[in-house]
Amino acid sequence: MRLPLLYFCIWCPTLALAAEPPAPPVPPAPRYQLETKPARHVFATLTTDIAHPEATVESWYVYAPQAPELPSQTNVQTRFSLDSRVVQEGSSLKRPLLFAQIDDGRKELHAVLAIEATLISRHLRRLAPGQEASKVKELSAQETRDFLRTSEKLDFDRPAFRDWLAKTALKRNADEDEIDFARRAFLAIKHNFTYEYPTGDRAPTAVCTRGKSDCGGLSSLMVAVLRSNRVPARTLGGRWAVSEDPKSSNPQQFHVKGEFFARGVGWVPFDMASAILWTKEPSKKNSPLPYSGEGQELREEELAYFGNDRGDHLAMVVDQDLLVDSRRWGKKNLLFLQGLAYWWSGSGPDGNGSYRQSWKVEKLKVEKL
């Protein structure tokens, strides 16, 4: 008997692209700049063990992320213990992934993904009078399209989401630049949403209806608000740059942040989940953070997690909705690839299959860039 496919992902949306964006007006002189510096250099290993002892396994089809170079991380190197090759996923972003196909009939798979990177802290600062901002490379037309796109699980084109935008007055005013509007949207979400983990549907329409989600859903909601107002934005799915914590409700340190592009300034970071959990709210009691970001503490500042990134997160993939070829079962979409995604073919029972992973992070000496 042929077994059904088995793989580890959460969402499988069908990708669609937003309409061609109009040419943006010439931006005014920037009022802000991002101050950056190396925060830490890390060597992270994700060890994964998968077993299907009762089945007859013919082939394994395994995808692993190739960590990207970003404003938040540089000098990035990714190594994978399986015999793999680099492939491009099928969306317009064409993100590189590592793919391995194993046809030797093994019932167990042991894989180690190693990522080394310098993590960069970023802080948004207002320019002093007479101070000129550093020159920033603007987005290309294709990049603008990529980070304004919509999909089934980034569904800001749906009437329910548009109605919610109108009711909450989250429409960009003519006199608001990207930073002014993003700040207003950030505070609106922070004040009116709560953190929930585990959570349900992370699509923005579902999140804005329920009023709660986890880091992935809250980040996607913020991205959806920004994109619907023609501000390029993206999620960054990965893990905290600290080792696993077995006592935590999120022992593997999964976390999703986001960033938006402000002309003349660059990619501005935000962390919706941490803002809701780690800055004080006068009207409600804050719940403890269910994951262990290093050095977190309850903060007074409303905007502590807007325009500020301490360089404590290792991104494994840029944005969501990766379109991959599962070989025998066609194209599949992955929401966030924060570990391995795999399929296998074979026959026989599979009652005792297992999937285990271990996340270890070592701090190395930070080199000056």
C-alpha positions in Angstrom: 0.0 0.0 0.0 1.4 3.4 -0.9 1.5 5.8 2.0 0.4 9.4 1.8 3.0 12.1 1.8 4.3 13.4 5.1 6.0 16.7 5.5 6.5 19.4 8.1 4.9 22.7 7.2 1.9 24.6 8.4 0.3 26.5 5.5 0.1 25.8 1.8 -1.3 28.9 0.2 -1.6 29.6 -3.5 0.6 32.4 -4.4 -0.7 35.5 -6.3 1.0 38.8 -7.0 -0.2 42.3 -6.3 -1.1 44.6 -9.1 1.8 46.5 -10.7 2.6 49.3 -8.3 2.5 52.9 -9.5 5.8 54.7 -9.7 6.3 56.3 -6.2 6.7 60.1 -6.0 10.2 61.5 -5.4 10.7 61.1 -1.7 11.4 64.1 0.5 14.7 64.4 2.2 14.9 61.7 4.9 14.4 62.8 8.5 15.8 59.5 9.9 18.7 57.2 9.5 19.5 53.7 10.8 22.5 53.3 13.1 24.0 49.9 12.7 26.8 47.9 14.3 27.8 44.2 14.7 26.1 42.8 17.8 27.4 39.2 17.9 28.9 36.6 15.7 27.2 33.2 16.0 27.5 29.6 14.9 24.2 27.8 15.0 23.5 24.1 14.4 20.1 22.6 13.8 20.3 18.8 14.2 17.3 16.9 12.9 16.5 13.1 13.3 13.6 11.6 11.4 12.6 7.9 11.5 9.9 5.7 10.0 11.0 2.3 11.4 7.9 0.3 10.3 7.7 1.6 6.8 9.5 0.7 3.6 11.0 4.0 2.6 12.0 4.3 -1.1 13.0 8.0 -1.3 13.4 11.1 0.9 12.9 14.6 -0.5 14.4 17.2 1.9 14.5 21.0 1.8 16.6 23.2 4.1 16.8 27.0 4.2 19.9 28.8 3.0 20.2 31.7 5.4 20.2 35.0 3.5 22.4 38.1 3.6 20.3 40.9 5.1 20.7 44.3 6.7 20.2 42.3 10.0 22.9 39.7 9.3 26.0 39.6 7.2 29.0 37.2 6.5 26.4 34.4 6.3 27.5 30.9 5.6 25.2 27.9 5.5 26.3 24.2 5.4 24.2 21.1 5.2 25.3 17.6 6.1 23.2 15.9 3.5 24.4 15.6 -0.1 22.4 18.5 -1.5 22.3 21.2 -4.2 21.1 24.8 -4.3 17.7 25.2 -6.0 15.4 28.2 -6.4 11.9 28.1 -4.9 9.2 29.0 -7.4 7.8 32.4 -6.3 8.9 35.7 -7.8 11.5 36.0 -5.1 13.4 32.9 -6.3 14.8 32.3 -2.9 17.7 29.8 -2.8 17.1 26.6 -0.8 19.1 23.4 -0.2 17.6 20.3 -1.7 18.6 16.6 -1.1 17.0 13.5 -2.6 18.0 10.2 -1.0 17.1 6.9 -2.7 19.0 4.3 -0.7 16.1 2.9 1.3 17.2 4.1 4.7 14.4 4.3 7.4 16.2 7.0 9.4 17.5 10.4 8.4 20.1 12.4 10.4 20.8 15.9 9.2 22.8 18.9 10.5 22.2 22.4 9.2 24.9 24.8 10.3 24.6 28.6 10.0 27.3 31.1 10.8 26.6 34.8 10.7 27.3 38.3 12.1 24.1 39.7 13.5 23.7 43.4 13.2 21.9 45.7 15.7 19.9 48.5 14.1 18.4 51.6 15.7 16.3 54.3 14.0 17.4 57.8 14.9 16.1 61.2 13.9 18.6 63.3 12.0 20.0 66.3 13.8 19.4 69.7 12.2 21.7 70.1 9.3 22.8 66.4 9.4 22.7 64.6 6.1 21.6 61.0 5.9 23.8 58.3 4.4 23.0 57.3 0.9 20.6 54.3 0.7 20.1 52.0 -2.3 16.4 52.2 -3.3 14.4 49.1 -4.2 14.2 48.1 -7.8 10.8 47.8 -9.5 10.9 44.0 -9.1 11.7 44.2 -5.4 8.9 46.7 -4.9 6.5 44.2 -6.6 7.9 41.3 -4.5 7.3 43.1 -1.2 3.8 44.4 -2.1 2.5 41.0 -3.2 -0.5 39.2 -1.8 -1.2 35.5 -1.3 -3.8 33.2 0.2 -2.3 33.5 3.7 -1.2 37.1 3.2 -4.8 38.0 2.2 -5.0 41.8 2.5 -7.0 41.8 -0.8 -10.0 40.3 0.9 -13.1 42.4 1.6 -13.1 41.5 5.3 -9.6 42.8 5.7 -10.3 46.0 3.8 -13.4 46.6 5.9 -11.2 46.2 9.0 -8.7 48.7 7.7 -11.4 51.2 7.1 -13.0 50.7 10.5 -9.6 51.1 12.3 -8.6 54.1 10.1 -5.4 52.4 9.0 -5.3 54.2 5.7 -2.2 56.1 4.9 -2.7 59.9 4.9 -1.3 62.0 2.1 1.1 63.7 4.5 2.4 60.5 6.1 5.7 59.1 4.9 6.5 55.4 5.3 7.9 55.8 8.9 5.0 57.9 10.1 2.4 55.5 8.9 4.2 52.4 10.0 4.6 53.9 13.5 0.9 54.5 13.7 0.0 51.1 12.4 2.5 49.5 14.8 0.9 51.2 17.8 -2.6 50.4 16.7 -1.8 46.7 16.6 0.1 46.8 19.8 -2.8 48.4 21.7 -5.6 46.3 20.3 -4.1 42.8 19.8 -2.9 40.1 22.2 -0.4 37.4 22.0 -1.6 33.8 21.7 0.6 30.7 21.4 -0.3 28.1 20.2 -2.5 29.9 17.8 -4.9 29.3 14.9 -5.0 30.7 11.4 -2.2 33.2 10.9 -3.7 34.9 7.8 -4.3 38.6 8.4 -8.0 38.4 7.8 -8.3 35.7 10.5 -6.0 37.6 12.9 -7.8 40.9 12.6 -11.1 39.1 13.2 -9.9 37.2 16.3 -7.7 40.0 17.7 -4.8 37.7 18.6 -2.1 35.5 17.2 1.6 34.5 17.7 4.7 36.2 16.3 4.1 34.8 12.8 0.5 36.0 12.7 1.1 39.4 14.2 4.1 40.0 11.9 2.0 39.0 8.9 -0.8 41.4 10.0 1.6 44.3 10.2 3.1 43.4 6.8 -0.4 43.2 5.4 -1.4 46.6 6.7 1.8 48.2 5.3 1.5 46.5 1.9 -2.1 47.4 1.5 -1.0 51.0 1.9 1.8 50.6 -0.7 4.7 50.3 1.8 7.0 47.4 0.9 7.3 45.1 3.9 8.4 41.5 4.6 8.5 38.9 7.4 11.8 37.4 8.6 11.2 33.8 9.8 13.9 32.2 11.9 14.9 31.6 15.5 16.3 33.5 18.4 20.1 33.4 18.4 20.2 31.4 21.7 20.2 27.7 22.2 17.1 25.7 22.8 15.4 25.9 26.2 13.6 22.7 27.2 11.7 24.5 30.0 10.1 27.0 27.5 6.8 26.5 25.7 8.8 27.3 22.6 12.0 25.2 23.3 13.3 25.5 19.7 13.3 29.3 19.8 11.1 29.9 16.7 10.5 33.5 16.1 9.2 35.8 13.3 10.0 39.5 13.0 9.4 41.9 10.2 10.7 45.0 8.5 9.5 47.7 6.0 11.3 49.8 3.5 11.4 53.6 4.0 12.8 55.5 1.0 16.1 57.2 1.9 16.4 55.2 5.1 16.3 51.5 4.2 14.8 48.4 5.9 13.3 49.4 9.2 12.8 46.6 11.7 9.8 45.8 13.9 8.9 43.0 16.3 5.1 43.0 17.0 5.0 40.0 19.4 7.8 41.4 21.6 6.1 44.8 21.6 2.8 43.3 22.9 4.5 41.1 25.4 7.5 43.2 26.6 6.3 46.8 26.8 3.8 47.9 29.4 0.2 48.4 28.6 -1.8 50.7 31.0 -5.1 49.0 30.3 -4.1 45.3 30.5 -1.8 42.9 32.3 1.1 41.7 30.3 1.6 37.9 30.1 5.1 36.4 30.4 6.9 35.8 27.1 6.6 32.2 26.1 10.0 32.1 24.5 13.4 33.1 25.8 14.9 36.0 23.8 18.1 36.8 25.5 18.1 39.8 27.8 14.4 40.5 27.4 12.9 42.8 30.1 9.6 44.6 30.5 10.0 48.1 29.0 8.3 51.4 29.4 8.9 52.7 25.9 6.0 52.2 23.5 8.3 52.0 20.6 11.0 49.9 22.0 10.5 47.3 19.3 9.8 49.7 16.4 12.9 50.7 14.5 15.1 48.8 17.0 16.7 45.4 16.5 19.3 44.2 19.0 20.8 41.7 16.7 19.4 38.7 18.6 17.6 36.9 15.8 18.8 34.6 13.0 16.6 34.8 9.9 16.5 31.6 7.9 14.3 32.9 5.1 13.0 36.2 3.7 9.3 36.6 3.6 6.7 33.8 3.5 5.0 31.6 0.9 7.9 29.6 -0.5 6.8 27.5 -3.5 8.7 24.2 -3.7 8.6 21.1 -5.8 7.8 18.0 -3.8 8.6 15.8 -6.8 5.9 13.2 -6.7 3.2 15.4 -5.3 3.7 18.6 -7.2 4.1 22.1 -6.1 3.7 22.9 -2.4 3.7 26.2 -0.5 5.6 26.6 2.8 4.6 29.5 5.1 7.9 29.9 7.0 10.8 27.6 6.6 12.5 27.6 10.0 13.9 24.1 9.8 13.6 21.1 7.4 10.6 20.4 5.2 10.5 16.9 3.8 8.4 14.3 1.9 9.0 10.6 1.6 7.7 7.9 -0.6 7.3 4.2 0.3 4.9 1.7 1.7 3.8 -0.1 4.8 2.6 1.1 8.3 4.0 4.3 9.8 2.6 4.2 13.4 5.9 4.9 15.1 7.3 7.7 13.0 9.3 10.3 14.8 10.8 13.8 14.2 13.3 15.3 16.7 15.4 18.5 16.4 18.0 20.3 18.5 19.0 24.0 18.2 22.4 25.0 19.5 23.9 28.5 19.2 27.5 29.3 20.1 28.8 32.9 20.3 32.0 33.7 18.5 34.2 36.8 18.4 32.6 39.7 16.6 34.7 40.9 13.8 34.7 44.5 12.8 32.9 45.1 9.5 
